[in-house]
Amino acid sequence: MRSLAPGPASLVKSQEGIVFLLALLAFLAFALFLPAFFSAGNLLTLVRSVSILGILALGMALVVVGRGIDVSMVATMVVSVSWAFALSRSGYPLEVALLIGAGFALLTGIIIGFAVAVGEVPPIFATLAAGSIIYGLGRTFFFTLEMQNVPPGEDWFALIGQGRILGIPVTVVAFAMLCFVAHILLSRTRFGWQLYAMGNNPEAAKITGVPFRPMVVAQYAISAFVAFGAGLILASSASAINARLYNSTFIYDILLVVVLGGIGLNGGHGKIRNVILGTMFVGILLNGMTIMNIPFTVQNLVKGVVLLFAIIIDSLVNPRDEQTSQQGDL
Amino acid sequence: MSKSLLIKLMAVAWVVFVPFAAQAQNKGLENPRSTAFHGELEGKNVVFLPLSMGFDLTEGWAAKMRQQAERLNYNFEIRDPAWSTDAGTRALQSLIGEKPDLIVAHNPDIQSYARLLARAQAEGIKVIQINLESNTQTDSYVGADWTEIGQQAALAVVDRCAEGKGVSSKVAIDTGVPTAASDVFQLDGIYRVLDQHPEIEVVSQQATEYNPEKARAIMETVLQQHPDLCGAIGIWDNQDTGTASAIQQAGKGDQVFLVTSGGGNMVGCENVSKGLFSLYISYNVPLQGDILNAEIARLLRSDADAGEMKAMYFNPLTLITKDDVNQRNCWTLEDLQ
């Protein structure tokens, strides 16, 4: 076990440490050179702007730790929430519509889980296919317009994404609470220990009595449900949701956070603090680049280079060997 | 012939022929142009290649085009590439092989379809471009003049934020994706006006990828940096719900003048009534649909070869503020279907 506060020498030896130093460096540079970067208001804005990304990354992290990946999260998120809005506009009470949306998200997660656990489809292919099926279903049967405004007359819904608790946006509070829950789940429960065992060595985990298939189904059900929750916050804070998000690079941003934070894609290791670190680093970069008014294409370039950098370090620090590499490994 | 017989004959003639004459009069005149108009288009093939179905603009135009196709008995088909330029290019290539009579193309950017559209015309397929142009001018273009929209938006903002008028002269611009006709031409329009007003300071120009949440995060950050922001220009109503949301949450709804543009869908209009958009420049999808239909009929009936005569029409814009949200300016998809 690494200690929580590694010394300066050990910092540069782990990817996590390097990303931490980079994040710190970026933070200090922005704080020094950008006026109003280091203000309470801007820092809250910074955290809030990446909270939704962070929440999705938490769901992704759970799956990745168990040696899976879920690239259908964005599809599940936009379709379940858009469908709920469409149902509500067609006459259902919003509460009922949201329950149906949540049920749909859970169901997709469970079906994906079955495909991976029982059908033994590599997770990347199962979720890639599931993503386009979910999106296709949504567009064909659930709603005609991709852009769904929050149904009118439901003021309570705005509180999810726009309210504040003791001056802190609900979005940020939700991210913090979910981090805590996920941390307890991973470090203090049997589910968490078994997840690490599965990620480290699936074959050994099966032999030693980990309920492998139910665990896999549970992982994808959780990530789908997290996606639904993130979608609610997203829709509430922007007063609308655009299903077209499925066609954007959002899913790669989620992976960027997970990998950047230091959760290896070959599974079996990584903690919630990695997700927080990755989220904050992306947040600092995005906020600083927006303040500096850097053009869109250059921002994408910076994000891409940073991701590549993190993946290279990941493969240097966590080298592949016979034990860790397997079919379906990314 | 006795006089009485003559009278009888005349009476019979009157009884027999007058009703026929009267009947002919009641039936009016056949208009050969009407018969031709309704018959000539039968069996023709029209294909619509949108950016993607599933949003207000394309659904609106498609509803209008479908109605006319049913009325005039020609075939109308949609090839939906679902936002993928690749899929769109492939669809266009296969259409060139299938040779429909007319393609209505909605360009993802000014470059991608340009050559293929020229090739389609060379193969004898007539091409109308709708609302988003490419570099190739084809048989017809129907849609907004993005330069004009940019100018109108910038003028409105200048009017509010010129020296001494607003809290400052700071303006933010939210674009969509940098390569679409709507972005490149609109930005040109905006800067044509702003260059005349050097006192206006553009403090932020960021791309939102049409994502309302990203637009919200950007505007939130901009407002942190520039709490005295006076105006904002957004490039599309669908994304600017998020921009407006950030402005409202910062409590600056009265301070920041937000101009956006869109097809005039009721969803956008609702946002004007709620005070989220200060000015909504509408390019009026139902009107565009009508003009599009007129162009389709004209081109299908015309003897000219594809690409021989190039026409274009920039449709008028409607400036919608809180006072002009009404049935005439705003529409729902159900209205059109």
Interface residues (C-beta under 8 A of the other chain):
Chain A: P35 A36 S39 G41 N42 T45 L46 R48 S49 I52 R139 T144 L145 E146 M147 N149 P152 Q162 L234 S237 A238 S239 A240 I241 N242 A243 R244 L245 N247 S248 F250 L286 N287 T290 I291 N293 P295 F296 T297
Chain B: S52 M53 G54 F55 D56 E59 A82 W83 S84 T175 V177 P178 V203 S204 Q205 Q206 A207 E209 Y210 N211 P212 E213 A215 R216 A217 I218 E220 T221 V222 Q224 Q225 N238 Q239 T241 G242 A244 S245 Q249 V267 E270 N271 L276 L333
